[in-house]
């Protein structure tokens, strides 16, 4: 079994408010890998390449995943 890298997760500034108890966390410290997790489920980690991350964030910024529509 391969070992999982030691990710250093951070949250967005808006999520650092003590009244917010559930935020996405991102780790960029492992070269070539972007790791995501939910602060309420820290043992479940999704990884992707930097290129996939760029595609995802561009789609989000472009409104492709707009939940209010």
C-alpha positions, 0 to 999 in steps of 0.5 A: 500500500502506498503512503498518502502524502502529508497535505497541509490544508488551508481554508479561505479567509471567509471560512476562518470565522468561528461561526462558519463550521463547514468549509472546503479546504485546499492543499497545494504543498505537494508538487503537481497535486491539488488536494481538497477536503470538507472540514467536517470530513477531513479523512475524505480527500480528493486529489487532482492535477494542477491542470484539472484544478485550473479547469475546475476553478475556471468553470466555477468562476464562469458560472458553470456550477451556479446553484442559484440558477 
